[in-house]
């Protein structure tokens, strides 16, 4: 059973006068930090899964021709090749471009001649 002195101390500790009467709820702050950490973990996991999928399947369907590679003529059976994918129907995914950029940069850094001058 709390006494009035303990209740007064608890109220003074949570509602301090130097904040201009505004109360600070530390549990809400802790929950928002935990929620932000959870969202960051989920976003990191999704990005890692996407990069793994791009490493396994580097190509997607061309967005212009929808993966067919050609366009049909409105008259007859003539067709022309898609100009964006050159008739392949494929495009390189964004995640694969990121992986290739990282590999190229890492390879250039490890093969640098200025780093290992041994005369």
N, C-alpha and C positions, 0 to 999 in steps of 0.2 A: 504494500500500500504506500504510494508515494506521499511524501509530506509536501507542505507548501513551499518549504525552502528548496527542496530538490526541483520542484516544478518551476520555481522562479529562476533557478540557475539554468535549467534546460531552456527556458524561454529566452533568457539573456544570451545564451550561447548560440542559439539558432537565429535570433532576431536582433542582431547587434545594431547599435545606433550609428556607427560610422558609415553604414551603407545607406543612410537616409531612410531608414524604415523598410527597405526592401529585404525580403528574406531570401536566403540562399539555400537551395535544396540540393545537397550533395548527392543524394541518391539519384536524382534526375540527371545530374552531370555524369555520374558513373554509368548509368544506363545508356546515355547517348554515346559515350566513349566505347562501350561494349558493342553497341549497334554499329558504330562506324567501323570498328575492327572486324565485325562479322561481314559487313558489306565489302570491305577491302579484301577479306579472305575469299569471299565468293567470286568477286571480280577477277582476282588473281587466278583462281582455279579455272574459271571459264576461259580466260586468256591462254592459260597453259594448255587446256584441252584443245582450243582452236589451233594453236601453233602445232600441236602434235598431229591433229587431223590434216593440217596443211603440209606437214612433212610426209605423211603417208599418201595423201591424195592432193598433189600440188596443182591440179588443173580443175577448173570449173567450166560450166557451159558458157559460151559467148552470150552476152546479154543482148546483142543486136539481132543475131539470127536464131537465138534460143537453142544453140547447140547443133543446128542442122548443117551449117556451113555454106548454105546457098539460099538464094531467094528465087522464087518462081516468077516467071513473067505473067502479067495479067492476061496475056493472049497466048494460048497454046502451051506447049510443054517446055519452052526454053527456060533456062535459069542462068543466074550469074553467081559468082562466088562472093561471099561476104568480104567486104573490104577491111573490116576490123580484125578478123581472125584468119584472113587469107584462105578461107574455105575449110579450115580444120574443125571449126565448131568449138574450139577450146580457148580458154584464157588462163593466165597465171593468176592464182589467188593472191590477195593482199598479204596474207600471212606468209606465203611462200616467198614473196618479195622481201619481207622483213627477215626471214631466215637466211636468204641468199645474201642480203646486205650485211648481216652479222658475220656470216662465214667469210665473205670477201674482205671485210674490214679486219677480222681476226687473222686471216691468212696473210694479208699485207703487213700487219704489224709483226707477225712472227717471222716473216721472210725479209725483214728490213735489213739492209746491209750496213746502215749507220750504227746499228746496235752492236754488232759483233766484229768490229775491226780488230783483227789479231794479226799484227805484222811482225 
